[in-house]
Amino acid sequence: MIILIIILNLNHQFAMYEMKKYIDLFKSNCKQGKVYERQELEQLLSEHRLNYNITAFTYNQWNKGMSSINPLFEKTGRGLYTYLGDVDESKYTGKVIHKPQGENNVYHIADWDNGNLMFLNGYSSFNGWKESLDAGERFIQEGTLVKVNFAGSERIWGIGIENKDAQNIDPESALGKALLGLKEGDSCSVNRNKGSIIAIIYT
């Protein structure tokens, strides 16, 4: 038993040492506030004979395949990453999402508030959430198909997407902006019309 504990501790220390190489590389080569393309960051790693999923270094998109969280970037678009620095430097505020492999759905799992991390549903750590069966809470974003009760009638809306069964809602419109980020059961109000989210069909 003691030998097993020693081996686990050594493995943990080695993993921490390996991760520090990546963190130090990004810190010494990236400029705070600058937006980088995924290919740029992968090239930087390749030049130093390193290879790792860039998303594992973001504040706002995680998955259960990650071994730990080491946030340095905010994912700000498809293949785009803004370098913010570590938690003490960035004091990041924003939502953390989880996109499971093989799914279209995206889930809300935690929130940053001025550098402080708070998981939904009572988890106290990344490992606590990772080891659970909890995927997170689905929310409306661009690309979501959602069933709503709005202005007294039920309807299906597609947020920024074309779908034969849904009305396309521009995410930049007043209604679109009011819907983004809402979850099932939430309410919204636009131009004195009130509505509620019945179901998120997919995100």
Secondary structure, 3 states (H helix, E strand, C coil): CHHHHHHHHHHHHHHHHHHHHHHHHHHHHCCCCCEEEHHHHHHHHHHCCCCCCHHHHECCEECCCCCCCCCCEEEEECCEEEECCCHHHHCCCEEEEECCCCCCCCEEEEEEECCEEEEHHHCCCHHHHHCCCCCCEECCCCCCEEEEEECCEEEEEEECCCCCCCEEECCCCHHHHHHCCCCCCCEEEECCEEEEEEEEEEC
